Amino acid sequence: MRTRLENMPYLSCTVCLTALTLFLFTIPASAIDVSPKPFLQWFDGSFSTIERRTGDIFAAGYGSVWLPPPGRADSGNFSVGYDVYDRFDLGSPRNPTLYGTETGLKSLANHFHRAGIMLHIDAVVNHNGFSDLNTFGFTQSGGYPGFLLQDPDGGSDPFGIPGTDGDFHSPFDSGDIKGRLAGLIDINHSKNFRFIRHPVPGFNPSPGDHGGNLPAGTTPDPAGRLANTPLESNRRFYPDRNLDPIMVFDPSTGEQNIAVYPYNLQNPTAGDPVGENATGYLMRYLQWMVQEVGVDGYRIDAAKHIEQFAFNFFDRAVYRANPRKNLDGSTNHVFSYLEVFVGSKSFQQSFIRKDINPNDPGRIGGNRDVLDFPLNFALRDNLTGNGFQNDWRDVVIASMDFHDDGQLNGSQGVMFAQSHDESAPNLGNVANAYVLMHPGNAVVYFNGKEFGDNRDFPKDGRGDALGGVFGNTIQKLVQVRNTHGRGNYRQRWLDKELYAFERSGSALVLLSNRLDSGFDSRTLDVDFPFGTWLVELTGNADDPNIDPFDDIPSAIQVFDDCFGCQTRVNVRFPRNTAADNDFHGKGYLVYGLPTPSAPDGIQLTNVDSILDDPSPDPNGFSNGTTKLKSWRVIKSDTFDISLQTQPVFILGQFRDQQADGDNALLKIDGGIDLNNNGSVDFTTPGSATYGFETFQTKHSDLWTGGDGEFRQTIDATKLSEGQHFVEVIAFRHRDDGGPAVYSRFTRVLYIDRLPPDSEPHSFEPFDPAQPQNRDLIIQSNDQTADNIHVFLNLPAAVTNQQILDMASAGDGLTDQIDRDLFVFGFFNLPEGNHTATIVTFEPTGTSNVQRYTGISITNALGLGLADINADNNLTPS
């Protein structure tokens, strides 16, 4: 029957119903129809590069970015980060991690939040690094920061070896929970050694309950590391118990009146050290990353190897912890998704917890999900290079989404086609089309290869995730997901080789796993009204490499040949090899409702200049680091944002007036009041209009007879210096009650109204024994500095223009040692006061010359200008 159907170019209504009866495994329609903006997993990229490319992430349409573990690694600064040495060490000036510094990560988080993007990190809470008691010098150095390497009471393991456990499982243990994964020392979450794990002066170790400081290292290890030294600065890693806590009840343990104290964001050193076990230390880390660093979600590594009770404590650590509220004032709950590397859906289900009750905020709940490995395995095994093996029927019910309620409605599971651990299926494009067009959360994996092209780990990702030299296949799918990824799931065809589903009233997705050439014709039921035109949205139907003989229509029209009983469409599924026998691997189409057309996109007035990068290297080696989206530079106090829509014609001749559109909305950044009515207009989290504003300067839509222009005057003085992100969505008119579909347009702005602002941060000797040799460290206060030049004791007669000329010639160029710090070293400085002239440039070329006087040098050291006799005391008289 399948062969006979394939040979029929179009099917009659009777044959169509027969085919559906024979081949369609019916899945109930979903009541939930949300496809949130997908996650971008970006590995092998520095914080500075990713921050600079925030506009590319925003324009591509991602809603969250998942980064690798950001803490200090055990095996060195070239490690991806899963062998954790110190979670709280995110890199510091002159000592970055592979990815950058703590300040750099915080700046990246701020840029993401400005763009309405959530920051996720990989949280490693199962294990630390490779070092252990057998590592030369490691025990004497104090072991791992925050962890007890040896039992203080001389405990021994089952083999009689004293002090081998500490906070960890024995090296002789085995199994998923206790064994060492890839040789990494495994944390025992059941241990209850209580210590001040970020030691501070004055907390001495206490025998018995071990309530004092964790034992400090005495001798640096061969890598120069010394752990657990008491420092006053460690207070910043603790919440402030003088602030008001949230009071909660934990149903998982039965504990009542739990006080969860927040971090003091205005005065971080006000933290109060308390004793805790290793699990408590990890809880504090998760809370610190949310409240202090700016993290919004976690992918939890190696979850299968962690005692399951620990996850309830991790939920407690981040429950209501996010200080960045939704626009309606509600809590933006931290989201976690676990790596449980098994195919058993029942076992996966035991890790999922989604019981937060907004009407009972005092009851701790979880916002916890799993990566959908059962689906990933099914995609891997059924989108292979063996067409006889491939079978869509083994895919559609494989997901965790289907497991909980028998529906594909996005209720659980985070779908992905590939990752840093898992290679893509042979038909990777088809797999990503499947993942991105279904309801629910989905991930696209990008390897920026900033640190080299031949690393064994992490695995290669989608080079086209953001566009660039590898094309825009994924970017188009992300765009279609965002504009048309609403509407209940409707399965429209399922057999071994072909699969079709509809996002009801929005889009129709066609997928083929066939490896031979040609196409397959089918007639499918749809929910669209009679006469509706659908256009192919991915560009595959118009791609001559996929359809060299123009067999695939770029637009189809809904018909009804059974007198109102059911509307249908005739479609052709492209196989993964073109009719001229050229393999392309793009056996998918998405037909959707036409949406408003604005060929010129967003237009801006008062643009001073446009900043572009050179094109990426055609070999792809700069694909991860090259900024693709232009920055429009605004230097004026006001500017206009406008969108000019035009009438929509299908196939160049059939006018679709509903597609002309009846409304457009505007958003800058995550949502701010742009039209001066006192508040953001749309604040419902999860809605298509969240954070958007109505155009009030001009609103003239084509549907009601206007000229199609939308325009808003913007007060630029409300916008901070630096990058900003403009989004306009123009809606198709709908009178059928269907879900919102729209066209999306973006621009990246760079506000440059003010000169860059920098000042001296410190002027310390390289070596205390040689105070005449000093580093002048300059801080970029507004973090707009692109480069900084510094000069000491220039004559007063030197003009600013002469100083700029010196800087332009490269004189006094500093080295950047942090996101906002720049350094220049001076030698053999005389005692006395000095004047520093700082020249700051930002990416636009705007510069600022600033002079700072009274910078004191006393070669006998001392406290500076007021310490006249350099005795390290200041006498007021």
Buried (B, 14 or more C-beta within 10 A) or exposed (E): EBEEBBEBEEBEBEBBBBBBEEBBEEBEBBEBBBBBBBBBBBBBBBBBBBBBBBBBBBBBBBBBBBBBBBBBBBBEEEBBBBBBBBBBBBBBBEEBBBBBBBBBBBBBBBBBBBBBBBBBBBBBBBBBBBBBBEBEBBBEBBBBBBBBBBBBEEEEBEEEEEBBBBBBBBBEBEEEBBBBBEEBBBBBBBBBBBBBBBBBEEBEBBEEEBBBBBBBBEEBBEBEBBBBBBEEEBBBBBBBBEBEEBEBBBEBEEEEEBEBBBBBEEEBEBBBBBBBBBBBBBBBBBBBBBBBBBBBBBBBBBBBBBBEEBBBBBBBBBBBBBBBEBBEEEBBBBBBBBBBBBBEBEEBBEBBBEBBEEEEBEBBBBBBBBBBBBBBBBBBBBBBEEBEEBBBBBBBBBBBBBBBBEBBBBBBBBBBBBBBEBBBBBBBBBBBBBBBBBBBBBBBBBBBBBBEEEBEEBBBBBBBBBBBBBEBBBBBBBBBBBBBBBBBBBBBBBBBBBBBBBBBBBBBBBBBBBBEBBBBBBBBBBBBEEEBBBBBBBBBBEBEEBBEEEBBBBBBBBBBEEEEEBBBBBBBBBBBBBBEEEEBBBBBBBBBBBBBBBEEEBBBBBBBBEBEBEEBEEEBBBBBBBBBBBBBBBBBEEBBBBBBBBBBEBEEEEEBEBBBBBBBBBBBBBBBBBBEEEEBBBBEEEEBBBBBBBBBBBBBBBBEEBEBBBBBBBEBEEBBBBBBBBBBBBBBBBEEEBBBBBBBBBBBBBBBBBBBBBEBBEBEBBEEEEBBBBBBBBBBBBBBBBBBBBBBEBEEEEEEEEBBEBBEEEEBBBEBBBBBBBBBEBEEBEEEEBBBBBBBBBBBEBBBBBEBEEBBBBBEBBBBEEBEEBEEEEEEE
